[in-house]
Amino acid sequence: MVKFMPGTISMTLAMLVSIATALPAGAQSRMSVTDDANVRRTCPSLECGVVGRFHLGESIVVYESVDGWSRVSEYYTAGCFDGHAAFVDSGSDACTAENGIRNGELAEWIRSDFLSTVGDIAG
């Protein structure tokens, strides 16, 4: 049987919160979509699959930028079955690293020139 002293749980939570806030947070950028004719892709290339569209003025978080492309989502399941991604609307649906799908997961990418800066947010 485990016994807790009064206040030990709240003290432990307070210690965890102080440790977590002491760790450096990754800076992310909040951006705004500047063109209505763009799509969400599975990797930073025009050859990659399309998983949706963005709307003019939509506010999004950019997690990283690579060679003129911005990753605008966390990684999530691609719904791979028989080598094809269920969540790809058009273009390549191959569950391959070349299509941005690794270990059954993908992230969404947009060309950076379709974005404008709104401000920085802490992540």
Secondary structure by P-SEA (a helix, b strand, c coil): ccccccaaaaaaaaaaaaaaaacbbbbbbbbbbccccccccccccccccccccccccbbbbbccccccccccccccccccccccccccccccccccccccccccbbbbbcccccccccccccc
